[in-house]
Amino acid sequence: MTETGTGFDRRMLEALICPQTQTTLRYDAANQELISKSAGLAFPIRNGIPIMLVDEARELD
C-alpha cells in the first residue's frame, strides 16, 4: 500500500519538488513533512495534502 495512515500517497513524491530550489524531497513519516535539505525547509502534510508554500514551511535546525 502506498498511503500512510493520514492518506498521503507516497507516489506523489515522484512529481513534487521543492518550490524554492527545484530539488527532490524526502518524506518524513514521523513528522508528516516533506523535507528539502537543499533549502533547509520542511513542508507540512495536512490531511494527506502536502502544503508546498515556502511561507508555510518550517526551517530546519
N, CA, C and O atoms as a CHARMM CRD file, in Angstrom:
* protein
*
  244
    1    1 MET  N      0.84800  -1.18800   0.00000 PROA 1      0.00000
    2    1 MET  CA     0.00000   0.00000   0.00000 PROA 1      0.00000
    3    1 MET  C      0.88600   1.24100   0.00000 PROA 1      0.00000
    4    1 MET  O      1.90500   1.27100   0.68900 PROA 1      0.00000
    5    2 THR  N      0.51500   2.25200  -0.75400 PROA 2      0.00000
    6    2 THR  CA     1.34900   3.44200  -0.88800 PROA 2      0.00000
    7    2 THR  C      0.91000   4.58200   0.00400 PROA 2      0.00000
    8    2 THR  O      1.61100   5.59000   0.08600 PROA 2      0.00000
    9    3 GLU  N     -0.20000   4.46600   0.66300 PROA 3      0.00000
   10    3 GLU  CA    -0.67000   5.56300   1.50200 PROA 3      0.00000
   11    3 GLU  C     -0.30000   5.32900   2.95500 PROA 3      0.00000
   12    3 GLU  O     -0.18700   4.19100   3.41100 PROA 3      0.00000
   13    4 THR  N     -0.11600   6.42200   3.66600 PROA 4      0.00000
   14    4 THR  CA     0.11200   6.33000   5.10300 PROA 4      0.00000
   15    4 THR  C     -1.23400   6.41800   5.79500 PROA 4      0.00000
   16    4 THR  O     -2.26500   6.54900   5.13500 PROA 4      0.00000
   17    5 GLY  N     -1.23500   6.34800   7.10300 PROA 5      0.00000
   18    5 GLY  CA    -2.46600   6.44800   7.86100 PROA 5      0.00000
   19    5 GLY  C     -3.17100   7.78000   7.68700 PROA 5      0.00000
   20    5 GLY  O     -4.37300   7.87200   7.93700 PROA 5      0.00000
   21    6 THR  N     -2.46200   8.80700   7.26900 PROA 6      0.00000
   22    6 THR  CA    -3.08600  10.11800   7.09800 PROA 6      0.00000
   23    6 THR  C     -3.55300  10.34200   5.66900 PROA 6      0.00000
   24    6 THR  O     -4.10900  11.39500   5.35700 PROA 6      0.00000
   25    7 GLY  N     -3.33300   9.36400   4.79800 PROA 7      0.00000
   26    7 GLY  CA    -3.80500   9.49700   3.44200 PROA 7      0.00000
   27    7 GLY  C     -2.80600  10.05900   2.45800 PROA 7      0.00000
   28    7 GLY  O     -3.15400  10.25300   1.29300 PROA 7      0.00000
   29    8 PHE  N     -1.57400  10.33100   2.87100 PROA 8      0.00000
   30    8 PHE  CA    -0.56000  10.85100   1.94800 PROA 8      0.00000
   31    8 PHE  C     -0.09400   9.72800   1.03600 PROA 8      0.00000
   32    8 PHE  O      0.34900   8.68100   1.50800 PROA 8      0.00000
   33    9 ASP  N     -0.19200   9.94100  -0.25600 PROA 9      0.00000
   34    9 ASP  CA     0.21700   8.94900  -1.24200 PROA 9      0.00000
   35    9 ASP  C      1.68600   9.19100  -1.59300 PROA 9      0.00000
   36    9 ASP  O      2.02700  10.20500  -2.20200 PROA 9      0.00000
   37   10 ARG  N      2.54000   8.26200  -1.21000 PROA 10     0.00000
   38   10 ARG  CA     3.98600   8.43200  -1.40600 PROA 10     0.00000
   39   10 ARG  C      4.36500   8.51500  -2.88100 PROA 10     0.00000
   40   10 ARG  O      5.45700   8.98100  -3.20600 PROA 10     0.00000
   41   11 ARG  N      3.49800   8.07800  -3.77000 PROA 11     0.00000
   42   11 ARG  CA     3.77600   8.20900  -5.20800 PROA 11     0.00000
   43   11 ARG  C      3.84700   9.67900  -5.62500 PROA 11     0.00000
   44   11 ARG  O      4.44000  10.00700  -6.65300 PROA 11     0.00000
   45   12 MET  N      3.24100  10.56400  -4.82300 PROA 12     0.00000
   46   12 MET  CA     3.30300  11.99800  -5.12000 PROA 12     0.00000
   47   12 MET  C      4.73100  12.51900  -5.06800 PROA 12     0.00000
   48   12 MET  O      5.04600  13.51800  -5.71400 PROA 12     0.00000
   49   13 LEU  N      5.59900  11.86000  -4.31000 PROA 13     0.00000
   50   13 LEU  CA     6.99700  12.30000  -4.19700 PROA 13     0.00000
   51   13 LEU  C      7.69000  12.33800  -5.55300 PROA 13     0.00000
   52   13 LEU  O      8.59500  13.14400  -5.76900 PROA 13     0.00000
   53   14 GLU  N      7.27000  11.47400  -6.46000 PROA 14     0.00000
   54   14 GLU  CA     7.87200  11.44300  -7.79000 PROA 14     0.00000
   55   14 GLU  C      7.57700  12.71900  -8.56400 PROA 14     0.00000
   56   14 GLU  O      8.36500  13.11800  -9.42200 PROA 14     0.00000
   57   15 ALA  N      6.45400  13.36100  -8.27300 PROA 15     0.00000
   58   15 ALA  CA     6.03600  14.55300  -9.01200 PROA 15     0.00000
   59   15 ALA  C      6.35800  15.85700  -8.29000 PROA 15     0.00000
   60   15 ALA  O      6.42600  16.91200  -8.92100 PROA 15     0.00000
   61   16 LEU  N      6.55500  15.79700  -6.97200 PROA 16     0.00000
   62   16 LEU  CA     6.77100  17.02000  -6.19200 PROA 16     0.00000
   63   16 LEU  C      8.24300  17.37800  -6.10400 PROA 16     0.00000
   64   16 LEU  O      9.10700  16.51200  -5.96900 PROA 16     0.00000
   65   17 ILE  N      8.50900  18.67400  -6.18200 PROA 17     0.00000
   66   17 ILE  CA     9.86000  19.19300  -5.97000 PROA 17     0.00000
   67   17 ILE  C      9.76700  20.40600  -5.06100 PROA 17     0.00000
   68   17 ILE  O      8.69300  20.98100  -4.88100 PROA 17     0.00000
   69   18 CYS  N     10.88200  20.78200  -4.49900 PROA 18     0.00000
   70   18 CYS  CA    10.92400  21.95600  -3.63600 PROA 18     0.00000
   71   18 CYS  C     10.60600  23.20100  -4.47100 PROA 18     0.00000
   72   18 CYS  O     11.22700  23.41100  -5.51300 PROA 18     0.00000
   73   19 PRO  N      9.65800  24.02300  -4.03600 PROA 19     0.00000
   74   19 PRO  CA     9.31500  25.22200  -4.79300 PROA 19     0.00000
   75   19 PRO  C     10.42200  26.28300  -4.77900 PROA 19     0.00000
   76   19 PRO  O     10.42900  27.18300  -5.61800 PROA 19     0.00000
   77   20 GLN  N     11.33600  26.18000  -3.84900 PROA 20     0.00000
   78   20 GLN  CA    12.39800  27.17900  -3.74300 PROA 20     0.00000
   79   20 GLN  C     13.64000  26.78300  -4.54900 PROA 20     0.00000
   80   20 GLN  O     14.24300  27.62100  -5.22000 PROA 20     0.00000
   81   21 THR  N     14.01600  25.50500  -4.47900 PROA 21     0.00000
   82   21 THR  CA    15.26900  25.06700  -5.11300 PROA 21     0.00000
   83   21 THR  C     15.07400  24.12400  -6.29600 PROA 21     0.00000
   84   21 THR  O     16.03400  23.81500  -7.00200 PROA 21     0.00000
   85   22 GLN  N     13.84600  23.66300  -6.52200 PROA 22     0.00000
   86   22 GLN  CA    13.52200  22.70300  -7.58100 PROA 22     0.00000
   87   22 GLN  C     14.29200  21.38900  -7.42400 PROA 22     0.00000
   88   22 GLN  O     14.63700  20.75200  -8.41900 PROA 22     0.00000
   89   23 THR  N     14.56300  20.98300  -6.19000 PROA 23     0.00000
   90   23 THR  CA    15.23700  19.72200  -5.90600 PROA 23     0.00000
   91   23 THR  C     14.23900  18.71900  -5.33200 PROA 23     0.00000
   92   23 THR  O     13.11800  19.07900  -4.97200 PROA 23     0.00000
   93   24 THR  N     14.65800  17.46200  -5.25300 PROA 24     0.00000
   94   24 THR  CA    13.78100  16.41600  -4.73900 PROA 24     0.00000
   95   24 THR  C     13.55200  16.57900  -3.24000 PROA 24     0.00000
   96   24 THR  O     14.30000  17.26000  -2.53800 PROA 24     0.00000
   97   25 LEU  N     12.49600  15.92900  -2.78600 PROA 25     0.00000
   98   25 LEU  CA    12.09100  15.99500  -1.38900 PROA 25     0.00000
   99   25 LEU  C     12.18500  14.62300  -0.75500 PROA 25     0.00000
  100   25 LEU  O     12.11500  13.60200  -1.44000 PROA 25     0.00000
  101   26 ARG  N     12.34500  14.60600   0.56500 PROA 26     0.00000
  102   26 ARG  CA    12.35300  13.36500   1.33800 PROA 26     0.00000
  103   26 ARG  C     11.13400  13.37100   2.24600 PROA 26     0.00000
  104   26 ARG  O     10.83000  14.37900   2.88200 PROA 26     0.00000
  105   27 TYR  N     10.44000  12.24400   2.30200 PROA 27     0.00000
  106   27 TYR  CA     9.25000  12.12000   3.13200 PROA 27     0.00000
  107   27 TYR  C      9.63400  11.73800   4.55600 PROA 27     0.00000
  108   27 TYR  O     10.31500  10.73600   4.77600 PROA 27     0.00000
  109   28 ASP  N      9.19700  12.53400   5.51500 PROA 28     0.00000
  110   28 ASP  CA     9.40900  12.25000   6.94100 PROA 28     0.00000
  111   28 ASP  C      8.06300  11.82300   7.51900 PROA 28     0.00000
  112   28 ASP  O      7.23700  12.66200   7.88000 PROA 28     0.00000
  113   29 ALA  N      7.85200  10.50600   7.60100 PROA 29     0.00000
  114   29 ALA  CA     6.56900   9.96800   8.05000 PROA 29     0.00000
  115   29 ALA  C      6.27200  10.32200   9.50400 PROA 29     0.00000
  116   29 ALA  O      5.12400  10.59200   9.85500 PROA 29     0.00000
  117   30 ALA  N      7.29200  10.32300  10.34300 PROA 30     0.00000
  118   30 ALA  CA     7.08500  10.58800  11.77300 PROA 30     0.00000
  119   30 ALA  C      6.51900  11.98800  12.01100 PROA 30     0.00000
  120   30 ALA  O      5.66000  12.17800  12.87100 PROA 30     0.00000
  121   31 ASN  N      7.00300  12.96200  11.24800 PROA 31     0.00000
  122   31 ASN  CA     6.56100  14.34400  11.43200 PROA 31     0.00000
  123   31 ASN  C      5.55000  14.79700  10.38400 PROA 31     0.00000
  124   31 ASN  O      5.08900  15.93800  10.41600 PROA 31     0.00000
  125   32 GLN  N      5.20400  13.90600   9.45200 PROA 32     0.00000
  126   32 GLN  CA     4.28500  14.23400   8.36500 PROA 32     0.00000
  127   32 GLN  C      4.72900  15.51000   7.65300 PROA 32     0.00000
  128   32 GLN  O      3.99800  16.49900   7.58100 PROA 32     0.00000
  129   33 GLU  N      5.96400  15.44800   7.12600 PROA 33     0.00000
  130   33 GLU  CA     6.54500  16.57900   6.41300 PROA 33     0.00000
  131   33 GLU  C      7.31300  16.07800   5.19700 PROA 33     0.00000
  132   33 GLU  O      7.73900  14.92400   5.13600 PROA 33     0.00000
  133   34 LEU  N      7.47400  16.96800   4.24300 PROA 34     0.00000
  134   34 LEU  CA     8.36500  16.73800   3.11500 PROA 34     0.00000
  135   34 LEU  C      9.58000  17.62600   3.32600 PROA 34     0.00000
  136   34 LEU  O      9.44800  18.83900   3.49500 PROA 34     0.00000
  137   35 ILE  N     10.75300  17.02800   3.31800 PROA 35     0.00000
  138   35 ILE  CA    11.98600  17.72000   3.66600 PROA 35     0.00000
  139   35 ILE  C     12.76500  18.09900   2.40900 PROA 35     0.00000
  140   35 ILE  O     12.99900  17.27100   1.52900 PROA 35     0.00000
  141   36 SER  N     13.15800  19.36400   2.34700 PROA 36     0.00000
  142   36 SER  CA    14.06700  19.84300   1.30900 PROA 36     0.00000
  143   36 SER  C     15.37400  20.19300   2.00400 PROA 36     0.00000
  144   36 SER  O     15.50400  21.25000   2.62100 PROA 36     0.00000
  145   37 LYS  N     16.34600  19.28000   1.89100 PROA 37     0.00000
  146   37 LYS  CA    17.64700  19.53100   2.53800 PROA 37     0.00000
  147   37 LYS  C     18.33400  20.74100   1.92900 PROA 37     0.00000
  148   37 LYS  O     18.94500  21.53400   2.64500 PROA 37     0.00000
  149   38 SER  N     18.23900  20.89100   0.60500 PROA 38     0.00000
  150   38 SER  CA    18.93900  21.99000  -0.06800 PROA 38     0.00000
  151   38 SER  C     18.39800  23.35500   0.34900 PROA 38     0.00000
  152   38 SER  O     19.15200  24.32600   0.40800 PROA 38     0.00000
  153   39 ALA  N     17.10600  23.43900   0.63700 PROA 39     0.00000
  154   39 ALA  CA    16.51600  24.70900   1.07000 PROA 39     0.00000
  155   39 ALA  C     16.50400  24.84300   2.58700 PROA 39     0.00000
  156   39 ALA  O     16.32000  25.93900   3.11600 PROA 39     0.00000
  157   40 GLY  N     16.70100  23.72100   3.29100 PROA 40     0.00000
  158   40 GLY  CA    16.63700  23.75500   4.74900 PROA 40     0.00000
  159   40 GLY  C     15.22300  23.96800   5.25700 PROA 40     0.00000
  160   40 GLY  O     15.01000  24.62500   6.27600 PROA 40     0.00000
  161   41 LEU  N     14.24500  23.39900   4.52900 PROA 41     0.00000
  162   41 LEU  CA    12.84400  23.59200   4.87700 PROA 41     0.00000
  163   41 LEU  C     12.11800  22.26400   4.99000 PROA 41     0.00000
  164   41 LEU  O     12.48800  21.27700   4.35300 PROA 41     0.00000
  165   42 ALA  N     11.07200  22.25600   5.81800 PROA 42     0.00000
  166   42 ALA  CA    10.18600  21.10700   5.96200 PROA 42     0.00000
  167   42 ALA  C      8.76900  21.57800   5.65100 PROA 42     0.00000
  168   42 ALA  O      8.22800  22.45400   6.32500 PROA 42     0.00000
  169   43 PHE  N      8.17900  20.97900   4.61700 PROA 43     0.00000
  170   43 PHE  CA     6.83300  21.35300   4.20000 PROA 43     0.00000
  171   43 PHE  C      5.82800  20.41600   4.86900 PROA 43     0.00000
  172   43 PHE  O      5.97600  19.19700   4.78400 PROA 43     0.00000
  173   44 PRO  N      4.80200  20.96700   5.53500 PROA 44     0.00000
  174   44 PRO  CA     3.85200  20.12300   6.26500 PROA 44     0.00000
  175   44 PRO  C      2.92800  19.35800   5.32400 PROA 44     0.00000
  176   44 PRO  O      2.67000  19.77200   4.19400 PROA 44     0.00000
  177   45 ILE  N      2.43900  18.23000   5.82800 PROA 45     0.00000
  178   45 ILE  CA     1.39500  17.47600   5.14400 PROA 45     0.00000
  179   45 ILE  C      0.18600  17.52700   6.05500 PROA 45     0.00000
  180   45 ILE  O      0.24000  17.05700   7.19100 PROA 45     0.00000
  181   46 ARG  N     -0.90500  18.09400   5.56400 PROA 46     0.00000
  182   46 ARG  CA    -2.12400  18.23600   6.37100 PROA 46     0.00000
  183   46 ARG  C     -3.26200  17.47600   5.69600 PROA 46     0.00000
  184   46 ARG  O     -3.58200  17.72800   4.53500 PROA 46     0.00000
  185   47 ASN  N     -3.85900  16.56200   6.41800 PROA 47     0.00000
  186   47 ASN  CA    -4.95600  15.74900   5.88900 PROA 47     0.00000
  187   47 ASN  C     -4.56400  15.06500   4.58400 PROA 47     0.00000
  188   47 ASN  O     -5.38000  14.94200   3.67100 PROA 47     0.00000
  189   48 GLY  N     -3.31000  14.62100   4.50200 PROA 48     0.00000
  190   48 GLY  CA    -2.83600  13.91700   3.33000 PROA 48     0.00000
  191   48 GLY  C     -2.42000  14.80200   2.17500 PROA 48     0.00000
  192   48 GLY  O     -2.05100  14.29900   1.11400 PROA 48     0.00000
  193   49 ILE  N     -2.47400  16.12600   2.36200 PROA 49     0.00000
  194   49 ILE  CA    -2.15000  17.06700   1.28600 PROA 49     0.00000
  195   49 ILE  C     -0.87600  17.82900   1.63300 PROA 49     0.00000
  196   49 ILE  O     -0.82700  18.51100   2.65600 PROA 49     0.00000
  197   50 PRO  N      0.16300  17.72300   0.79000 PROA 50     0.00000
  198   50 PRO  CA     1.38700  18.48300   1.02800 PROA 50     0.00000
  199   50 PRO  C      1.14100  19.97700   0.81000 PROA 50     0.00000
  200   50 PRO  O      0.57100  20.37400  -0.20600 PROA 50     0.00000
  201   51 ILE  N      1.56500  20.78400   1.74800 PROA 51     0.00000
  202   51 ILE  CA     1.43800  22.24200   1.64900 PROA 51     0.00000
  203   51 ILE  C      2.78600  22.76200   1.14700 PROA 51     0.00000
  204   51 ILE  O      3.73300  22.90100   1.92000 PROA 51     0.00000
  205   52 MET  N      2.85900  23.04700  -0.15100 PROA 52     0.00000
  206   52 MET  CA     4.12900  23.37200  -0.79900 PROA 52     0.00000
  207   52 MET  C      4.35100  24.88300  -0.90800 PROA 52     0.00000
  208   52 MET  O      4.79200  25.37900  -1.94500 PROA 52     0.00000
  209   53 LEU  N      4.04700  25.59200   0.14900 PROA 53     0.00000
  210   53 LEU  CA     4.24200  27.04100   0.20200 PROA 53     0.00000
  211   53 LEU  C      5.41900  27.34500   1.12400 PROA 53     0.00000
  212   53 LEU  O      5.46000  26.87500   2.26100 PROA 53     0.00000
  213   54 VAL  N      6.36300  28.12200   0.63700 PROA 54     0.00000
  214   54 VAL  CA     7.54300  28.46300   1.44100 PROA 54     0.00000
  215   54 VAL  C      7.12000  29.15000   2.73700 PROA 54     0.00000
  216   54 VAL  O      7.73700  28.92900   3.77800 PROA 54     0.00000
  217   55 ASP  N      6.07900  29.97600   2.68800 PROA 55     0.00000
  218   55 ASP  CA     5.60000  30.67400   3.88500 PROA 55     0.00000
  219   55 ASP  C      5.05300  29.72100   4.94700 PROA 55     0.00000
  220   55 ASP  O      5.02500  30.06500   6.12900 PROA 55     0.00000
  221   56 GLU  N      4.61900  28.53200   4.54100 PROA 56     0.00000
  222   56 GLU  CA     4.06700  27.55100   5.47800 PROA 56     0.00000
  223   56 GLU  C      5.13900  26.57100   5.96600 PROA 56     0.00000
  224   56 GLU  O      4.90100  25.81900   6.91100 PROA 56     0.00000
  225   57 ALA  N      6.29000  26.57500   5.34600 PROA 57     0.00000
  226   57 ALA  CA     7.35500  25.61700   5.68100 PROA 57     0.00000
  227   57 ALA  C      8.05200  25.99200   6.97800 PROA 57     0.00000
  228   57 ALA  O      8.12500  27.15900   7.36500 PROA 57     0.00000
  229   58 ARG  N      8.56100  24.95300   7.63200 PROA 58     0.00000
  230   58 ARG  CA     9.32100  25.12400   8.86300 PROA 58     0.00000
  231   58 ARG  C     10.81800  25.08100   8.50400 PROA 58     0.00000
  232   58 ARG  O     11.25800  24.23800   7.72200 PROA 58     0.00000
  233   59 GLU  N     11.57400  25.99000   9.08500 PROA 59     0.00000
  234   59 GLU  CA    13.02600  25.97100   8.85300 PROA 59     0.00000
  235   59 GLU  C     13.65100  24.84600   9.65100 PROA 59     0.00000
  236   59 GLU  O     13.32200  24.63700  10.81900 PROA 59     0.00000
  237   60 LEU  N     14.56500  24.11500   9.00400 PROA 60     0.00000
  238   60 LEU  CA    15.26000  23.02700   9.67800 PROA 60     0.00000
  239   60 LEU  C     16.40600  23.58600  10.51700 PROA 60     0.00000
  240   60 LEU  O     17.01900  24.59600  10.17100 PROA 60     0.00000
  241   61 ASP  N     16.67500  22.90900  11.62000 PROA 61     0.00000
  242   61 ASP  CA    17.76400  23.34000  12.50700 PROA 61     0.00000
  243   61 ASP  C     19.10000  23.02600  11.91600 PROA 61     0.00000
  244   61 ASP  O     20.12900  23.31900  12.52500 PROA 61     0.00000
